[in-house]
Amino acid sequence: MDFKMDIRLMITILIITTGLGGFYYTTQLRLDTIEVALEEPTHDCHVLKNQMQNLLKRIKRLENK
């Protein structure tokens, strides 16, 4: 069985494979970045948490007076 591939066919297959691989890689990278961003709480949450703790401390001080 003699199997010959034309150089144009090989280049076409290589271009399509590279394009699909690049698409997969960039899509996976973007999804990983989004997942990390969603797992980490935002800065605003930390600020609100600190403000809540400060308010609770002030309430306890007022109750003790």
N, CA, C, O and CB atoms as a CASP TS submission, in Angstrom:
PFRMAT TS
TARGET T0000
AUTHOR 0000-0000-0000
METHOD Language model
MODEL 1
PARENT N/A
ATOM      1  N   MET     1       0.854  -1.174   0.000  1.00  0.00           N
ATOM      2  CA  MET     1       0.000   0.000   0.000  1.00  0.00           C
ATOM      3  C   MET     1       0.892   1.226   0.000  1.00  0.00           C
ATOM      4  O   MET     1       1.679   1.431   0.925  1.00  0.00           O
ATOM      5  CB  MET     1      -0.967   0.004   1.220  1.00  0.00           C
ATOM      6  N   ASP     2       0.774   2.019  -1.007  1.00  0.00           N
ATOM      7  CA  ASP     2       1.601   3.221  -1.156  1.00  0.00           C
ATOM      8  C   ASP     2       0.752   4.434  -0.805  1.00  0.00           C
ATOM      9  O   ASP     2      -0.227   4.741  -1.484  1.00  0.00           O
ATOM     10  CB  ASP     2       2.178   3.343  -2.611  1.00  0.00           C
ATOM     11  N   PHE     3       1.141   5.115   0.263  1.00  0.00           N
ATOM     12  CA  PHE     3       0.370   6.273   0.721  1.00  0.00           C
ATOM     13  C   PHE     3       1.212   7.515   0.538  1.00  0.00           C
ATOM     14  O   PHE     3       2.231   7.681   1.209  1.00  0.00           O
ATOM     15  CB  PHE     3      -0.069   6.116   2.207  1.00  0.00           C
ATOM     16  N   LYS     4       0.802   8.389  -0.361  1.00  0.00           N
ATOM     17  CA  LYS     4       1.532   9.628  -0.619  1.00  0.00           C
ATOM     18  C   LYS     4       0.645  10.805  -0.236  1.00  0.00           C
ATOM     19  O   LYS     4      -0.543  10.850  -0.557  1.00  0.00           O
ATOM     20  CB  LYS     4       1.972   9.725  -2.114  1.00  0.00           C
ATOM     21  N   MET     5       1.269  11.770   0.472  1.00  0.00           N
ATOM     22  CA  MET     5       0.534  12.989   0.831  1.00  0.00           C
ATOM     23  C   MET     5       1.134  14.163   0.082  1.00  0.00           C
ATOM     24  O   MET     5       2.351  14.321  -0.011  1.00  0.00           O
ATOM     25  CB  MET     5       0.571  13.242   2.369  1.00  0.00           C
ATOM     26  N   ASP     6       0.265  14.952  -0.433  1.00  0.00           N
ATOM     27  CA  ASP     6       0.691  16.164  -1.109  1.00  0.00           C
ATOM     28  C   ASP     6       1.146  17.173  -0.054  1.00  0.00           C
ATOM     29  O   ASP     6       0.592  17.199   1.045  1.00  0.00           O
ATOM     30  CB  ASP     6      -0.455  16.746  -1.991  1.00  0.00           C
ATOM     31  N   ILE     7       2.131  17.994  -0.364  1.00  0.00           N
ATOM     32  CA  ILE     7       2.642  18.984   0.584  1.00  0.00           C
ATOM     33  C   ILE     7       1.556  19.989   0.954  1.00  0.00           C
ATOM     34  O   ILE     7       1.520  20.466   2.089  1.00  0.00           O
ATOM     35  CB  ILE     7       3.860  19.712  -0.004  1.00  0.00           C
ATOM     36  N   ARG     8       0.668  20.318   0.013  1.00  0.00           N
ATOM     37  CA  ARG     8      -0.423  21.253   0.305  1.00  0.00           C
ATOM     38  C   ARG     8      -1.403  20.668   1.319  1.00  0.00           C
ATOM     39  O   ARG     8      -1.918  21.387   2.176  1.00  0.00           O
ATOM     40  CB  ARG     8      -1.166  21.623  -0.984  1.00  0.00           C
ATOM     41  N   LEU     9      -1.658  19.378   1.223  1.00  0.00           N
ATOM     42  CA  LEU     9      -2.548  18.716   2.165  1.00  0.00           C
ATOM     43  C   LEU     9      -1.928  18.702   3.564  1.00  0.00           C
ATOM     44  O   LEU     9      -2.614  18.949   4.555  1.00  0.00           O
ATOM     45  CB  LEU     9      -2.856  17.283   1.698  1.00  0.00           C
ATOM     46  N   MET    10      -0.628  18.412   3.636  1.00  0.00           N
ATOM     47  CA  MET    10       0.052  18.417   4.934  1.00  0.00           C
ATOM     48  C   MET    10       0.033  19.800   5.569  1.00  0.00           C
ATOM     49  O   MET    10      -0.198  19.924   6.772  1.00  0.00           O
ATOM     50  CB  MET    10       1.494  17.939   4.780  1.00  0.00           C
ATOM     51  N   ILE    11       0.270  20.837   4.781  1.00  0.00           N
ATOM     52  CA  ILE    11       0.253  22.210   5.305  1.00  0.00           C
ATOM     53  C   ILE    11      -1.150  22.582   5.765  1.00  0.00           C
ATOM     54  O   ILE    11      -1.309  23.221   6.805  1.00  0.00           O
ATOM     55  CB  ILE    11       0.748  23.213   4.235  1.00  0.00           C
ATOM     56  N   THR    12      -2.159  22.195   5.011  1.00  0.00           N
ATOM     57  CA  THR    12      -3.544  22.482   5.384  1.00  0.00           C
ATOM     58  C   THR    12      -3.905  21.799   6.699  1.00  0.00           C
ATOM     59  O   THR    12      -4.519  22.412   7.572  1.00  0.00           O
ATOM     60  CB  THR    12      -4.503  22.032   4.274  1.00  0.00           C
ATOM     61  N   ILE    13      -3.529  20.543   6.839  1.00  0.00           N
ATOM     62  CA  ILE    13      -3.808  19.814   8.080  1.00  0.00           C
ATOM     63  C   ILE    13      -3.069  20.452   9.246  1.00  0.00           C
ATOM     64  O   ILE    13      -3.629  20.588  10.333  1.00  0.00           O
ATOM     65  CB  ILE    13      -3.409  18.332   7.943  1.00  0.00           C
ATOM     66  N   LEU    14      -1.822  20.842   9.033  1.00  0.00           N
ATOM     67  CA  LEU    14      -1.032  21.493  10.080  1.00  0.00           C
ATOM     68  C   LEU    14      -1.650  22.824  10.510  1.00  0.00           C
ATOM     69  O   LEU    14      -1.700  23.124  11.703  1.00  0.00           O
ATOM     70  CB  LEU    14       0.401  21.718   9.596  1.00  0.00           C
ATOM     71  N   ILE    15      -2.113  23.613   9.563  1.00  0.00           N
ATOM     72  CA  ILE    15      -2.724  24.909   9.875  1.00  0.00           C
ATOM     73  C   ILE    15      -4.020  24.711  10.660  1.00  0.00           C
ATOM     74  O   ILE    15      -4.259  25.405  11.649  1.00  0.00           O
ATOM     75  CB  ILE    15      -2.999  25.708   8.577  1.00  0.00           C
ATOM     76  N   ILE    16      -4.845  23.780  10.230  1.00  0.00           N
ATOM     77  CA  ILE    16      -6.112  23.522  10.924  1.00  0.00           C
ATOM     78  C   ILE    16      -5.845  23.013  12.339  1.00  0.00           C
ATOM     79  O   ILE    16      -6.493  23.454  13.287  1.00  0.00           O
ATOM     80  CB  ILE    16      -6.969  22.499  10.138  1.00  0.00           C
ATOM     81  N   THR    17      -4.894  22.085  12.487  1.00  0.00           N
ATOM     82  CA  THR    17      -4.564  21.539  13.797  1.00  0.00           C
ATOM     83  C   THR    17      -4.015  22.622  14.717  1.00  0.00           C
ATOM     84  O   THR    17      -4.394  22.693  15.886  1.00  0.00           O
ATOM     85  CB  THR    17      -3.553  20.401  13.661  1.00  0.00           C
ATOM     86  N   THR    18      -3.137  23.455  14.204  1.00  0.00           N
ATOM     87  CA  THR    18      -2.569  24.546  15.002  1.00  0.00           C
ATOM     88  C   THR    18      -3.649  25.538  15.416  1.00  0.00           C
ATOM     89  O   THR    18      -3.667  26.005  16.554  1.00  0.00           O
ATOM     90  CB  THR    18      -1.463  25.269  14.217  1.00  0.00           C
ATOM     91  N   GLY    19      -4.536  25.855  14.502  1.00  0.00           N
ATOM     92  CA  GLY    19      -5.630  26.780  14.830  1.00  0.00           C
ATOM     93  C   GLY    19      -6.540  26.238  15.916  1.00  0.00           C
ATOM     94  O   GLY    19      -6.901  26.960  16.845  1.00  0.00           O
ATOM     95  N   LEU    20      -6.911  24.976  15.806  1.00  0.00           N
ATOM     96  CA  LEU    20      -7.769  24.364  16.827  1.00  0.00           C
ATOM     97  C   LEU    20      -7.052  24.251  18.169  1.00  0.00           C
ATOM     98  O   LEU    20      -7.658  24.460  19.220  1.00  0.00           O
ATOM     99  CB  LEU    20      -8.232  22.979  16.369  1.00  0.00           C
ATOM    100  N   GLY    21      -5.770  23.922  18.132  1.00  0.00           N
ATOM    101  CA  GLY    21      -4.991  23.848  19.370  1.00  0.00           C
ATOM    102  C   GLY    21      -4.876  25.204  20.042  1.00  0.00           C
ATOM    103  O   GLY    21      -4.999  25.304  21.263  1.00  0.00           O
ATOM    104  N   GLY    22      -4.643  26.235  19.268  1.00  0.00           N
ATOM    105  CA  GLY    22      -4.567  27.587  19.814  1.00  0.00           C
ATOM    106  C   GLY    22      -5.894  28.040  20.388  1.00  0.00           C
ATOM    107  O   GLY    22      -5.937  28.680  21.439  1.00  0.00           O
ATOM    108  N   PHE    23      -6.975  27.710  19.702  1.00  0.00           N
ATOM    109  CA  PHE    23      -8.307  28.051  20.202  1.00  0.00           C
ATOM    110  C   PHE    23      -8.576  27.362  21.534  1.00  0.00           C
ATOM    111  O   PHE    23      -9.080  27.986  22.468  1.00  0.00           O
ATOM    112  CB  PHE    23      -9.384  27.661  19.178  1.00  0.00           C
ATOM    113  N   TYR    24      -8.239  26.074  21.624  1.00  0.00           N
ATOM    114  CA  TYR    24      -8.443  25.331  22.868  1.00  0.00           C
ATOM    115  C   TYR    24      -7.601  25.921  23.993  1.00  0.00           C
ATOM    116  O   TYR    24      -8.097  26.116  25.103  1.00  0.00           O
ATOM    117  CB  TYR    24      -8.099  23.847  22.672  1.00  0.00           C
ATOM    118  N   TYR    25      -6.338  26.205  23.714  1.00  0.00           N
ATOM    119  CA  TYR    25      -5.432  26.724  24.730  1.00  0.00           C
ATOM    120  C   TYR    25      -5.917  28.078  25.265  1.00  0.00           C
ATOM    121  O   TYR    25      -5.972  28.276  26.479  1.00  0.00           O
ATOM    122  CB  TYR    25      -4.017  26.857  24.155  1.00  0.00           C
ATOM    123  N   THR    26      -6.263  28.998  24.381  1.00  0.00           N
ATOM    124  CA  THR    26      -6.696  30.318  24.839  1.00  0.00           C
ATOM    125  C   THR    26      -8.029  30.247  25.571  1.00  0.00           C
ATOM    126  O   THR    26      -8.240  30.966  26.548  1.00  0.00           O
ATOM    127  CB  THR    26      -6.802  31.277  23.660  1.00  0.00           C
ATOM    128  N   THR    27      -8.933  29.384  25.102  1.00  0.00           N
ATOM    129  CA  THR    27     -10.218  29.235  25.789  1.00  0.00           C
ATOM    130  C   THR    27     -10.010  28.666  27.187  1.00  0.00           C
ATOM    131  O   THR    27     -10.622  29.138  28.145  1.00  0.00           O
ATOM    132  CB  THR    27     -11.168  28.329  24.980  1.00  0.00           C
ATOM    133  N   GLN    28      -9.155  27.659  27.312  1.00  0.00           N
ATOM    134  CA  GLN    28      -8.882  27.056  28.616  1.00  0.00           C
ATOM    135  C   GLN    28      -8.227  28.072  29.545  1.00  0.00           C
ATOM    136  O   GLN    28      -8.562  28.130  30.728  1.00  0.00           O
ATOM    137  CB  GLN    28      -7.983  25.813  28.462  1.00  0.00           C
ATOM    138  N   LEU    29      -7.303  28.868  29.030  1.00  0.00           N
ATOM    139  CA  LEU    29      -6.628  29.889  29.832  1.00  0.00           C
ATOM    140  C   LEU    29      -7.627  30.925  30.340  1.00  0.00           C
ATOM    141  O   LEU    29      -7.575  31.325  31.503  1.00  0.00           O
ATOM    142  CB  LEU    29      -5.522  30.576  29.011  1.00  0.00           C
ATOM    143  N   ARG    30      -8.526  31.354  29.478  1.00  0.00           N
ATOM    144  CA  ARG    30      -9.540  32.334  29.893  1.00  0.00           C
ATOM    145  C   ARG    30     -10.476  31.752  30.948  1.00  0.00           C
ATOM    146  O   ARG    30     -10.818  32.435  31.914  1.00  0.00           O
ATOM    147  CB  ARG    30     -10.353  32.808  28.681  1.00  0.00           C
ATOM    148  N   LEU    31     -10.890  30.506  30.776  1.00  0.00           N
ATOM    149  CA  LEU    31     -11.774  29.878  31.760  1.00  0.00           C
ATOM    150  C   LEU    31     -11.068  29.719  33.107  1.00  0.00           C
ATOM    151  O   LEU    31     -11.678  29.942  34.153  1.00  0.00           O
ATOM    152  CB  LEU    31     -12.255  28.508  31.250  1.00  0.00           C
ATOM    153  N   ASP    32      -9.803  29.341  33.091  1.00  0.00           N
ATOM    154  CA  ASP    32      -9.050  29.221  34.339  1.00  0.00           C
ATOM    155  C   ASP    32      -8.927  30.571  35.041  1.00  0.00           C
ATOM    156  O   ASP    32      -9.040  30.650  36.264  1.00  0.00           O
ATOM    157  CB  ASP    32      -7.657  28.641  34.067  1.00  0.00           C
ATOM    158  N   THR    33      -8.698  31.621  34.276  1.00  0.00           N
ATOM    159  CA  THR    33      -8.588  32.967  34.845  1.00  0.00           C
ATOM    160  C   THR    33      -9.909  33.401  35.476  1.00  0.00           C
ATOM    161  O   THR    33      -9.925  33.991  36.556  1.00  0.00           O
ATOM    162  CB  THR    33      -8.162  33.976  33.763  1.00  0.00           C
ATOM    163  N   ILE    34     -11.005  33.108  34.801  1.00  0.00           N
ATOM    164  CA  ILE    34     -12.319  33.470  35.336  1.00  0.00           C
ATOM    165  C   ILE    34     -12.615  32.679  36.605  1.00  0.00           C
ATOM    166  O   ILE    34     -13.151  33.232  37.565  1.00  0.00           O
ATOM    167  CB  ILE    34     -13.420  33.224  34.285  1.00  0.00           C
ATOM    168  N   GLU    35     -12.275  31.398  36.623  1.00  0.00           N
ATOM    169  CA  GLU    35     -12.512  30.577  37.814  1.00  0.00           C
ATOM    170  C   GLU    35     -11.730  31.101  39.006  1.00  0.00           C
ATOM    171  O   GLU    35     -12.261  31.151  40.116  1.00  0.00           O
ATOM    172  CB  GLU    35     -12.136  29.121  37.545  1.00  0.00           C
ATOM    173  N   VAL    36     -10.491  31.487  38.801  1.00  0.00           N
ATOM    174  CA  VAL    36      -9.671  32.026  39.895  1.00  0.00           C
ATOM    175  C   VAL    36     -10.272  33.335  40.391  1.00  0.00           C
ATOM    176  O   VAL    36     -10.329  33.574  41.597  1.00  0.00           O
ATOM    177  CB  VAL    36      -8.203  32.246  39.434  1.00  0.00           C
ATOM    178  N   ALA    37     -10.721  34.180  39.471  1.00  0.00           N
ATOM    179  CA  ALA    37     -11.304  35.465  39.867  1.00  0.00           C
ATOM    180  C   ALA    37     -12.588  35.259  40.664  1.00  0.00           C
ATOM    181  O   ALA    37     -12.868  36.025  41.587  1.00  0.00           O
ATOM    182  CB  ALA    37     -11.587  36.332  38.628  1.00  0.00           C
ATOM    183  N   LEU    38     -13.371  34.241  40.326  1.00  0.00           N
ATOM    184  CA  LEU    38     -14.613  33.996  41.046  1.00  0.00           C
ATOM    185  C   LEU    38     -14.374  33.355  42.408  1.00  0.00           C
ATOM    186  O   LEU    38     -15.164  33.551  43.330  1.00  0.00           O
ATOM    187  CB  LEU    38     -15.523  33.117  40.220  1.00  0.00           C
ATOM    188  N   GLU    39     -13.296  32.593  42.543  1.00  0.00           N
ATOM    189  CA  GLU    39     -13.007  31.950  43.822  1.00  0.00           C
ATOM    190  C   GLU    39     -12.495  32.932  44.864  1.00  0.00           C
ATOM    191  O   GLU    39     -12.756  32.763  46.054  1.00  0.00           O
ATOM    192  CB  GLU    39     -11.997  30.847  43.627  1.00  0.00           C
ATOM    193  N   GLU    40     -11.771  33.952  44.431  1.00  0.00           N
ATOM    194  CA  GLU    40     -11.213  34.929  45.360  1.00  0.00           C
ATOM    195  C   GLU    40     -12.259  35.993  45.671  1.00  0.00           C
ATOM    196  O   GLU    40     -12.884  36.535  44.760  1.00  0.00           O
ATOM    197  CB  GLU    40      -9.933  35.577  44.778  1.00  0.00           C
ATOM    198  N   PRO    41     -12.451  36.294  46.950  1.00  0.00           N
ATOM    199  CA  PRO    41     -13.382  37.366  47.278  1.00  0.00           C
ATOM    200  C   PRO    41     -12.828  38.712  46.818  1.00  0.00           C
ATOM    201  O   PRO    41     -11.616  38.923  46.775  1.00  0.00           O
ATOM    202  CB  PRO    41     -13.665  37.390  48.790  1.00  0.00           C
ATOM    203  N   THR    42     -13.716  39.588  46.485  1.00  0.00           N
ATOM    204  CA  THR    42     -13.270  40.895  46.017  1.00  0.00           C
ATOM    205  C   THR    42     -12.804  41.746  47.180  1.00  0.00           C
ATOM    206  O   THR    42     -13.065  41.428  48.341  1.00  0.00           O
ATOM    207  CB  THR    42     -14.385  41.606  45.256  1.00  0.00           C
ATOM    208  N   HIS    43     -12.125  42.811  46.867  1.00  0.00           N
ATOM    209  CA  HIS    43     -11.590  43.716  47.890  1.00  0.00           C
ATOM    210  C   HIS    43     -12.727  44.339  48.693  1.00  0.00           C
ATOM    211  O   HIS    43     -12.578  44.577  49.891  1.00  0.00           O
ATOM    212  CB  HIS    43     -10.723  44.823  47.243  1.00  0.00           C
ATOM    213  N   ASP    44     -13.843  44.600  48.058  1.00  0.00           N
ATOM    214  CA  ASP    44     -14.976  45.213  48.739  1.00  0.00           C
ATOM    215  C   ASP    44     -15.484  44.344  49.879  1.00  0.00           C
ATOM    216  O   ASP    44     -15.925  44.861  50.906  1.00  0.00           O
ATOM    217  CB  ASP    44     -16.096  45.480  47.754  1.00  0.00           C
ATOM    218  N   CYS    45     -15.426  43.041  49.707  1.00  0.00           N
ATOM    219  CA  CYS    45     -15.882  42.134  50.764  1.00  0.00           C
ATOM    220  C   CYS    45     -15.026  42.282  52.007  1.00  0.00           C
ATOM    221  O   CYS    45     -15.539  42.254  53.126  1.00  0.00           O
ATOM    222  CB  CYS    45     -15.854  40.682  50.278  1.00  0.00           C
ATOM    223  N   HIS    46     -13.712  42.440  51.816  1.00  0.00           N
ATOM    224  CA  HIS    46     -12.818  42.606  52.961  1.00  0.00           C
ATOM    225  C   HIS    46     -13.099  43.927  53.673  1.00  0.00           C
ATOM    226  O   HIS    46     -13.097  43.990  54.902  1.00  0.00           O
ATOM    227  CB  HIS    46     -11.346  42.543  52.510  1.00  0.00           C
ATOM    228  N   VAL    47     -13.336  44.967  52.904  1.00  0.00           N
ATOM    229  CA  VAL    47     -13.627  46.280  53.489  1.00  0.00           C
ATOM    230  C   VAL    47     -14.924  46.214  54.284  1.00  0.00           C
ATOM    231  O   VAL    47     -14.988  46.709  55.409  1.00  0.00           O
ATOM    232  CB  VAL    47     -13.722  47.368  52.389  1.00  0.00           C
ATOM    233  N   LEU    48     -15.960  45.604  53.706  1.00  0.00           N
ATOM    234  CA  LEU    48     -17.236  45.492  54.407  1.00  0.00           C
ATOM    235  C   LEU    48     -17.114  44.627  55.657  1.00  0.00           C
ATOM    236  O   LEU    48     -17.749  44.912  56.672  1.00  0.00           O
ATOM    237  CB  LEU    48     -18.298  44.917  53.478  1.00  0.00           C
ATOM    238  N   LYS    49     -16.315  43.591  55.591  1.00  0.00           N
ATOM    239  CA  LYS    49     -16.127  42.721  56.743  1.00  0.00           C
ATOM    240  C   LYS    49     -15.440  43.490  57.872  1.00  0.00           C
ATOM    241  O   LYS    49     -15.833  43.375  59.033  1.00  0.00           O
ATOM    242  CB  LYS    49     -15.304  41.473  56.353  1.00  0.00           C
ATOM    243  N   ASN    50     -14.423  44.267  57.536  1.00  0.00           N
ATOM    244  CA  ASN    50     -13.729  45.067  58.548  1.00  0.00           C
ATOM    245  C   ASN    50     -14.659  46.124  59.150  1.00  0.00           C
ATOM    246  O   ASN    50     -14.638  46.353  60.360  1.00  0.00           O
ATOM    247  CB  ASN    50     -12.489  45.743  57.936  1.00  0.00           C
ATOM    248  N   GLN    51     -15.462  46.758  58.322  1.00  0.00           N
ATOM    249  CA  GLN    51     -16.405  47.754  58.824  1.00  0.00           C
ATOM    250  C   GLN    51     -17.430  47.103  59.748  1.00  0.00           C
ATOM    251  O   GLN    51     -17.798  47.678  60.773  1.00  0.00           O
ATOM    252  CB  GLN    51     -17.113  48.463  57.657  1.00  0.00           C
ATOM    253  N   MET    52     -17.888  45.915  59.390  1.00  0.00           N
ATOM    254  CA  MET    52     -18.856  45.194  60.224  1.00  0.00           C
ATOM    255  C   MET    52     -18.234  44.844  61.574  1.00  0.00           C
ATOM    256  O   MET    52     -18.885  44.983  62.609  1.00  0.00           O
ATOM    257  CB  MET    52     -19.345  43.910  59.508  1.00  0.00           C
ATOM    258  N   GLN    53     -16.991  44.396  61.573  1.00  0.00           N
ATOM    259  CA  GLN    53     -16.320  44.065  62.824  1.00  0.00           C
ATOM    260  C   GLN    53     -16.150  45.306  63.690  1.00  0.00           C
ATOM    261  O   GLN    53     -16.344  45.246  64.904  1.00  0.00           O
ATOM    262  CB  GLN    53     -14.960  43.421  62.548  1.00  0.00           C
ATOM    263  N   ASN    54     -15.791  46.424  63.081  1.00  0.00           N
ATOM    264  CA  ASN    54     -15.644  47.671  63.830  1.00  0.00           C
ATOM    265  C   ASN    54     -16.976  48.115  64.438  1.00  0.00           C
ATOM    266  O   ASN    54     -17.024  48.567  65.581  1.00  0.00           O
ATOM    267  CB  ASN    54     -15.088  48.774  62.920  1.00  0.00           C
ATOM    268  N   LEU    55     -18.038  47.984  63.675  1.00  0.00           N
ATOM    269  CA  LEU    55     -19.351  48.360  64.190  1.00  0.00           C
ATOM    270  C   LEU    55     -19.775  47.451  65.343  1.00  0.00           C
ATOM    271  O   LEU    55     -20.346  47.920  66.328  1.00  0.00           O
ATOM    272  CB  LEU    55     -20.393  48.310  63.070  1.00  0.00           C
ATOM    273  N   LEU    56     -19.498  46.167  65.223  1.00  0.00           N
ATOM    274  CA  LEU    56     -19.839  45.247  66.306  1.00  0.00           C
ATOM    275  C   LEU    56     -19.055  45.566  67.572  1.00  0.00           C
ATOM    276  O   LEU    56     -19.598  45.472  68.672  1.00  0.00           O
ATOM    277  CB  LEU    56     -19.577  43.805  65.881  1.00  0.00           C
ATOM    278  N   LYS    57     -17.793  45.942  67.433  1.00  0.00           N
ATOM    279  CA  LYS    57     -16.983  46.332  68.592  1.00  0.00           C
ATOM    280  C   LYS    57     -17.553  47.590  69.246  1.00  0.00           C
ATOM    281  O   LYS    57     -17.620  47.688  70.471  1.00  0.00           O
ATOM    282  CB  LYS    57     -15.514  46.568  68.175  1.00  0.00           C
ATOM    283  N   ARG    58     -17.959  48.538  68.426  1.00  0.00           N
ATOM    284  CA  ARG    58     -18.522  49.784  68.964  1.00  0.00           C
ATOM    285  C   ARG    58     -19.838  49.517  69.689  1.00  0.00           C
ATOM    286  O   ARG    58     -20.111  50.118  70.728  1.00  0.00           O
ATOM    287  CB  ARG    58     -18.739  50.810  67.833  1.00  0.00           C
ATOM    288  N   ILE    59     -20.651  48.616  69.140  1.00  0.00           N
ATOM    289  CA  ILE    59     -21.926  48.276  69.787  1.00  0.00           C
ATOM    290  C   ILE    59     -21.677  47.619  71.134  1.00  0.00           C
ATOM    291  O   ILE    59     -22.357  47.932  72.111  1.00  0.00           O
ATOM    292  CB  ILE    59     -22.765  47.344  68.890  1.00  0.00           C
ATOM    293  N   LYS    60     -20.710  46.711  71.197  1.00  0.00           N
ATOM    294  CA  LYS    60     -20.391  46.050  72.465  1.00  0.00           C
ATOM    295  C   LYS    60     -19.894  47.056  73.494  1.00  0.00           C
ATOM    296  O   LYS    60     -20.237  46.958  74.672  1.00  0.00           O
ATOM    297  CB  LYS    60     -19.338  44.955  72.250  1.00  0.00           C
ATOM    298  N   ARG    61     -19.089  48.023  73.059  1.00  0.00           N
ATOM    299  CA  ARG    61     -18.599  49.056  73.986  1.00  0.00           C
ATOM    300  C   ARG    61     -19.759  49.904  74.507  1.00  0.00           C
ATOM    301  O   ARG    61     -19.803  50.247  75.688  1.00  0.00           O
ATOM    302  CB  ARG    61     -17.550  49.959  73.292  1.00  0.00           C
ATOM    303  N   LEU    62     -20.685  50.234  73.631  1.00  0.00           N
ATOM    304  CA  LEU    62     -21.836  51.044  74.059  1.00  0.00           C
ATOM    305  C   LEU    62     -22.736  50.267  75.005  1.00  0.00           C
ATOM    306  O   LEU    62     -23.304  50.841  75.935  1.00  0.00           O
ATOM    307  CB  LEU    62     -22.644  51.513  72.845  1.00  0.00           C
ATOM    308  N   GLU    63     -22.871  48.965  74.774  1.00  0.00           N
ATOM    309  CA  GLU    63     -23.702  48.149  75.646  1.00  0.00           C
ATOM    310  C   GLU    63     -23.085  48.009  77.030  1.00  0.00           C
ATOM    311  O   GLU    63     -23.816  47.894  78.013  1.00  0.00           O
ATOM    312  CB  GLU    63     -23.919  46.777  75.033  1.00  0.00           C
ATOM    313  N   ASN    64     -21.783  48.016  77.131  1.00  0.00           N
ATOM    314  CA  ASN    64     -21.086  47.864  78.389  1.00  0.00           C
ATOM    315  C   ASN    64     -21.113  49.146  79.242  1.00  0.00           C
ATOM    316  O   ASN    64     -20.874  49.080  80.447  1.00  0.00           O
ATOM    317  CB  ASN    64     -19.660  47.450  78.125  1.00  0.00           C
ATOM    318  N   LYS    65     -21.392  50.278  78.650  1.00  0.00           N
ATOM    319  CA  LYS    65     -21.404  51.547  79.410  1.00  0.00           C
ATOM    320  C   LYS    65     -22.608  51.698  80.253  1.00  0.00           C
ATOM    321  O   LYS    65     -22.756  52.706  80.943  1.00  0.00           O
ATOM    322  CB  LYS    65     -21.316  52.714  78.496  1.00  0.00           C
TER
END
